[in-house]
Amino acid sequence: MQSFQRPSEVVLLRPLPAELESPLEGLVTCSICLRVQRGSTWVEAEELIRDLRTFDLSSPVHLEPGICSACSDGIAERRGRRSRLALAEAA
């Protein structure tokens, strides 16, 4: 029979910052590249999760769908290119 041994070290978690005790709301996530808007910039989701410690929250963060400026510009560029091609083919 194996006996249970308690670990010699106990790891204590840091308390949550006060602003993280309640779930975060209003975070906008780009539906294309999955970056998250933080203030006026778009950051990688992993960076935001790590910085805000969302993994420590008791409930999941509510994310709003959106499109970042880089993806929006890319869509506009592709649409413009497609329109120019259609006009060239029609001529």
PyMOL commands that set and color helices and strands:
alter all, ss='L'
color gray80, all
select helices_A, chain A and resi 18-20+45-52+54-56+69-90
alter helices_A, ss='H'
color red, helices_A
select strands_A, chain A and resi 27-30+36-38+41-43+63-66
alter strands_A, ss='S'
color yellow, strands_A
deselect
rebuild
show_as cartoon
